[in-house]
Each structure stands twice: as C-alpha cells, then as structure tokens.
Amino acid sequence: MNDDQIFNKLQEMFPNAQCELNYKDPYQLTVAVMLSAQTTDIAVNKVTINLFDQYPNVFALASADIDNLKSIIKTIGLYHNKAKNLIAMAKIVASKFDGKIINDQEVLMSLPGIGRKSANVIRSECFNEATIAVDTHVYRVALRLGYAEKNASLITVERNLMERFDKGKWHSLHHLLIFFGRYHCHAKKPKCESCPFTSICKKDALD
C-alpha cells in the first residue's frame, strides 16, 4: 500500500476530519491549544466557554486574576501551570505584538506553554500554513504505519511525513492521522480487526 492509497483510505474512513477544538479567532485557538496538553478536546471545549466569556481577548487575559483563571480550568490536567502560562503568554502578546497572535513559528514557540506542535496547529488552522503537527496520535500512527523507526524524535516524524506526502495534503493529513489514532488506532486495544492497514502495520513499533 503506497502513500496515496493510505491517504485515500484515511479520507474514506474520516471524511469530516477537522480540528475539534472550538474557537473563533487566533487568540481563542491559541488558548485552547495551550489547554489541550494531556487532556481531551472535549474537556477543553467545556472550560473555554466560560473562559472566553470572562476573558474575550488577549488584553483581558493578560490582566486576569490567576486564582479565578485556575477555578475556570481546574477540571483539566496541569491547570496550575496552564493558568500561569496563559497569563504570561497574554502579557507578552499584548505588550509586544499589539494583542495579535503572530504567524511566525519562532515567535509562537518563544511564548510560554507553546511548543513546536502547538505552533504548527495555530499556523495551520489560523493562517492556512502547510504544516504537520505531531501529537501523540500522529506519532503513534506514523510509527505503526512505518513512517518512522522506533524511538524516532517528534521532529523526525514530522519531517518524514512532509517528505512522503505532497505539501497540499499536509493540513488534511494531520487531521486524518489524529482521527485515525483517536477513534480507531488506539494506544491500547486498537481496532485491528477492522483496520485496513494490518498488512503494513508495525505493531511493535512502540514497544
């Protein structure tokens, strides 16, 4: 099975694959992405309703009371550090970038709580940049489908996928791999009995 066949099969399985975080602008997506580490998009979407109501923009978040912010997001993991990083991020963006999220990978990665994966998500979703964000789902699926060797780094997986697939497919591929990992190729108990990729799967890639 070649790369095009894999891509097409993933599209057949998940024709509506897209970002599942709720957001209306780059500020909201940046906040949601920062909150999404080690938790589910569903959990994030529940807390951002109240968060965006109380802090509708970067300037409001920059002056947020940290205890109040913690009370809003306390149902998700790592909320102490996330609250601190959110306010620190907002203060930098408010003071250095006039309250605007900048379409620049290095700038984004310099902000508290934003790494390469998060920066790629923001640039892809908000600015239509061709990127592939490697989260835990993308990493797991990429190794099982043979796009990287065991113990490969995140950047290696990202580069390998970008080399193997046309640039115009990167945005869709990112979401397709996430959906496949989230809803089919689980870390534990993957649905191997109904998987179209069993003939190429490297089941031991993560052991």
Buried (B, 14 or more C-beta within 10 A) or exposed (E): EEBEEBBEBBBEBBEEBEBBBBBEEBBBBBBBBBBBBEBEBEBBBBBBEEBBEEBBBBBBBBEBEEEEBBEBBEEBBBBEEBBBBBBBBBBBBBEEBEBEBBBEBEBBBEBBBBBBBBBBBBBBBBEEBBBBBBBBBBBBBBBBBBBBEEEBEBEBBBBBBBEBBEEEBBBBBBBBBBBBBBEBBBEEEBEEEEBBBEEEBBEEBEE
